[in-house]
């Protein structure tokens, strides 16, 4: 009976240790660099989108200014 009780207590203790909350890890240098690279590429995409919109606007202005035949 004692062995069974001891086994039950030990099993419960191991289960509780396995479920304990671990502290959040600090961000690594590689993770920070990848985040910075993603932000830079997002900025470049926004700039390219703005340039495309400007070019589209210029094309529309040019087609309106062209003489109609």
C-alpha positions as CSV (number, residue, x, y, z in Angstrom):
1,X,0.0,0.0,0.0
2,X,2.8,2.4,0.8
3,X,4.5,1.7,-2.5
4,X,1.3,2.5,-4.4
5,X,0.8,5.7,-2.4
6,X,4.4,6.7,-3.0
7,X,4.1,6.0,-6.8
8,X,0.9,8.0,-7.0
9,X,2.5,11.0,-5.2
10,X,5.6,10.8,-7.4
11,X,3.5,10.5,-10.6
12,X,1.5,13.6,-9.6
13,X,4.6,15.5,-8.8
14,X,6.1,14.8,-12.2
15,X,2.9,15.8,-13.9
16,X,2.8,19.1,-12.0
17,X,6.4,19.8,-12.8
18,X,5.8,19.1,-16.5
19,X,2.9,21.5,-16.6
20,X,4.6,24.4,-14.8
21,X,4.6,27.7,-16.7
22,X,8.0,28.6,-18.1
23,X,9.1,32.2,-18.4
24,X,9.1,33.8,-21.8
25,X,12.4,33.6,-23.6
26,X,14.1,36.9,-24.6
27,X,14.2,37.5,-28.3
28,X,17.3,36.3,-30.0
29,X,19.4,38.4,-32.3
30,X,18.4,36.4,-35.3
31,X,14.7,36.9,-34.5
32,X,15.2,40.7,-34.1
33,X,17.1,40.8,-37.4
34,X,14.4,39.0,-39.3
35,X,11.8,41.3,-37.8
36,X,13.8,44.3,-39.0
37,X,14.2,42.8,-42.4
38,X,10.4,42.2,-42.6
39,X,9.7,45.8,-41.6
40,X,12.2,47.1,-44.3
41,X,10.6,45.0,-47.0
42,X,7.1,46.2,-45.9
43,X,8.3,49.8,-46.2
44,X,9.7,49.1,-49.7
45,X,6.4,47.4,-50.8
46,X,4.5,50.5,-49.6
47,X,6.8,52.8,-51.5
48,X,6.5,50.7,-54.7
49,X,2.7,50.7,-54.3
50,X,2.7,54.5,-54.0
51,X,4.9,54.8,-57.1
52,X,2.6,52.5,-59.0
53,X,-0.4,54.6,-58.0
54,X,1.4,57.7,-59.1
55,X,2.2,56.1,-62.5
56,X,-1.4,55.0,-62.9
57,X,-2.5,58.5,-62.3
58,X,-0.1,59.9,-64.8
59,X,-1.2,57.5,-67.4
60,X,-4.9,58.4,-66.8
61,X,-4.0,62.1,-67.1
62,X,-2.1,61.4,-70.4
63,X,-5.0,59.5,-71.9
64,X,-7.4,62.4,-71.1
65,X,-5.0,64.9,-72.6
66,X,-4.4,62.9,-75.8
67,X,-6.4,64.2,-78.8
68,X,-9.4,62.1,-79.7
69,X,-9.7,61.0,-83.2
